[in-house]
Amino acid sequence: MASVAFFVTAHGFGHASRACAVAQTLARIAPDTRVELFTGIPQWYFSQSLKEFGYHRMDCDTGPIQKDALTTDLAATLKKLDEDIPFARKRLDSLVSKLQRLHCAMVVCDIAPLGIAAARDAGLPCILIENFTWDWIYAELAARDPNFERFSSFLKPLFASVDLHIQSTPVCRPTTSAKQVNPISRSPRHSAPDTRKALALDPDRPLVFITMGGVPQGHPYVGSLETKFSGIDFVIAGASRTEHRAARNVLMLPPNSIHYHPDLVRAADVVIGKAGYSTIAEVFHAGCPFGYFV
């Protein structure tokens, strides 16, 4: 059985969500193809969307280190980049051997450059799926710290070396060499009324869904949601270890909630959150108003 390796950044859940959507489509059109996932995203996240896959937990990315969902730790990011780049020969050789043992015929990267380097060394075709790449991010950060420039310069030709470059809109830096496609997202499974019923919410009350893309973030405003907006229900994703009510009108969900994120977006009257890719794609397909942080 042929396999396709997916190397997925662990920088939030958005890239993993997009990879799941691609893997779901692959399963429909090529059901005999096995998916092998290389990522730091926990296995449970993929189990929400995919029935069968191989899972290989590893740090395969060079993304920024976050203090919280909206703040980058520049010093920690530079330290990590200095440790990881250039990629160690021993690490690449080990990955090549693993790809061969798993009978991988292709590599798909969202946006983990280690997978591109491993595919190149293994002689495998590589597909890059992105709406931004780390070389672009680090070129921007170089304005704040010039030390980022050498990492941007290292990664830029690596991202340009792929066999097929797909940009899923909205794109941060469009390029004529890439094929642009519509926003990629997982499809909802349940209707809005069914999801609200599962959440034990009144179907006639307005619902605001707050999501920060899988990166930990404090929510000190919860008390104000009850005192100032008592006529509105709020559901906050990834905000606690367990599902519970933080206030009469505020429901907190754990990161590994039983409620499917695309269903929560579909059930909401408004979504508020970090402008991460998967959230943007899901609100686009749901036709839901979106208030966002950048």
RAJOCOR-V471147 format. One record per backbone hydrogen bond with DSSP energy under -1.0 kcal/mol. CO is the residue of the C=O (numbers start at 0). NH is the residue of the N-H. E is the energy in kcal/mol with one decimal. If there is no record, write none. Layout:
co:CO nh:NH e:E
co:CO nh:NH e:E
//
This chain:
co:1 nh:33 e:-2.2
co:2 nh:104 e:-3.1
co:3 nh:35 e:-2.5
co:4 nh:107 e:-3.4
co:5 nh:37 e:-3.3
co:6 nh:109 e:-2.6
co:9 nh:11 e:-2.0
co:12 nh:16 e:-2.4
co:13 nh:17 e:-2.0
co:14 nh:18 e:-2.5
co:15 nh:19 e:-2.3
co:16 nh:20 e:-2.0
co:17 nh:21 e:-2.1
co:18 nh:22 e:-2.7
co:19 nh:23 e:-2.7
co:20 nh:24 e:-1.8
co:21 nh:25 e:-2.4
co:22 nh:26 e:-2.2
co:23 nh:27 e:-1.3
co:24 nh:28 e:-2.1
co:25 nh:29 e:-2.6
co:29 nh:32 e:-2.3
co:33 nh:3 e:-2.6
co:34 nh:53 e:-3.1
co:35 nh:5 e:-3.2
co:36 nh:55 e:-2.8
co:37 nh:7 e:-2.3
co:38 nh:57 e:-2.0
co:41 nh:44 e:-1.1
co:42 nh:46 e:-1.8
co:45 nh:48 e:-1.4
co:45 nh:49 e:-3.0
co:53 nh:36 e:-3.5
co:55 nh:38 e:-1.4
co:57 nh:59 e:-1.1
co:64 nh:72 e:-3.1
co:70 nh:66 e:-2.8
co:70 nh:67 e:-1.2
co:71 nh:73 e:-1.0
co:72 nh:76 e:-2.2
co:73 nh:77 e:-2.4
co:74 nh:78 e:-2.0
co:75 nh:79 e:-2.2
co:76 nh:80 e:-2.6
co:77 nh:81 e:-2.3
co:78 nh:82 e:-1.3
co:79 nh:83 e:-1.8
co:80 nh:84 e:-2.6
co:87 nh:91 e:-2.2
co:88 nh:92 e:-2.6
co:89 nh:93 e:-2.0
co:90 nh:94 e:-1.9
co:91 nh:95 e:-2.6
co:92 nh:96 e:-2.1
co:93 nh:97 e:-1.9
co:94 nh:98 e:-2.7
co:95 nh:99 e:-2.0
co:96 nh:100 e:-2.3
co:97 nh:101 e:-2.1
co:98 nh:103 e:-2.4
co:99 nh:102 e:-1.3
co:102 nh:2 e:-1.8
co:105 nh:4 e:-2.6
co:106 nh:126 e:-2.7
co:107 nh:6 e:-2.9
co:108 nh:128 e:-2.7
co:109 nh:8 e:-2.5
co:111 nh:114 e:-1.0
co:112 nh:116 e:-2.1
co:113 nh:117 e:-2.4
co:114 nh:118 e:-2.4
co:115 nh:119 e:-2.3
co:116 nh:120 e:-2.1
co:117 nh:121 e:-1.9
co:118 nh:123 e:-2.6
co:124 nh:106 e:-2.2
co:125 nh:162 e:-1.6
co:125 nh:163 e:-1.7
co:126 nh:108 e:-3.2
co:127 nh:165 e:-3.4
co:129 nh:167 e:-1.9
co:130 nh:171 e:-3.2
co:132 nh:136 e:-1.7
co:133 nh:137 e:-2.9
co:134 nh:138 e:-1.8
co:135 nh:139 e:-1.7
co:136 nh:140 e:-2.2
co:137 nh:141 e:-1.4
co:139 nh:142 e:-1.4
co:140 nh:143 e:-1.7
co:140 nh:144 e:-2.0
co:144 nh:147 e:-2.1
co:145 nh:148 e:-1.7
co:147 nh:151 e:-2.0
co:148 nh:152 e:-2.5
co:149 nh:153 e:-1.5
co:150 nh:154 e:-2.1
co:151 nh:155 e:-2.2
co:154 nh:158 e:-2.5
co:155 nh:159 e:-1.6
co:157 nh:160 e:-1.0
co:163 nh:127 e:-2.7
co:164 nh:178 e:-2.9
co:165 nh:129 e:-2.2
co:166 nh:180 e:-2.5
co:174 nh:177 e:-1.4
co:178 nh:166 e:-2.5
co:180 nh:168 e:-2.6
co:190 nh:194 e:-2.2
co:191 nh:195 e:-2.4
co:192 nh:196 e:-2.1
co:193 nh:197 e:-2.2
co:194 nh:198 e:-1.6
co:195 nh:200 e:-2.8
co:196 nh:199 e:-1.3
co:201 nh:204 e:-1.4
co:205 nh:232 e:-2.8
co:206 nh:268 e:-2.7
co:206 nh:269 e:-1.5
co:207 nh:234 e:-2.4
co:208 nh:271 e:-2.8
co:209 nh:236 e:-2.8
co:210 nh:273 e:-1.2
co:212 nh:12 e:-2.6
co:218 nh:221 e:-1.3
co:220 nh:224 e:-1.4
co:221 nh:225 e:-1.1
co:222 nh:226 e:-1.9
co:223 nh:227 e:-2.8
co:228 nh:231 e:-1.9
co:232 nh:207 e:-2.8
co:233 nh:250 e:-3.1
co:234 nh:209 e:-3.1
co:235 nh:252 e:-2.7
co:243 nh:251 e:-3.3
co:246 nh:249 e:-1.4
co:248 nh:233 e:-2.9
co:249 nh:245 e:-1.8
co:249 nh:246 e:-1.3
co:250 nh:235 e:-2.7
co:251 nh:243 e:-1.7
co:252 nh:238 e:-1.8
co:253 nh:256 e:-1.2
co:259 nh:263 e:-1.8
co:260 nh:264 e:-2.2
co:261 nh:265 e:-2.1
co:262 nh:266 e:-2.0
co:269 nh:208 e:-2.5
co:270 nh:290 e:-2.8
co:271 nh:210 e:-2.0
co:272 nh:292 e:-2.3
co:273 nh:275 e:-2.4
co:275 nh:279 e:-2.3
co:276 nh:280 e:-2.8
co:277 nh:281 e:-2.6
co:278 nh:282 e:-2.6
co:279 nh:283 e:-2.0
co:280 nh:284 e:-2.1
co:281 nh:285 e:-1.9
co:282 nh:286 e:-1.4
co:282 nh:287 e:-1.7
co:288 nh:270 e:-2.4
co:290 nh:272 e:-2.1
co:292 nh:274 e:-1.9
//
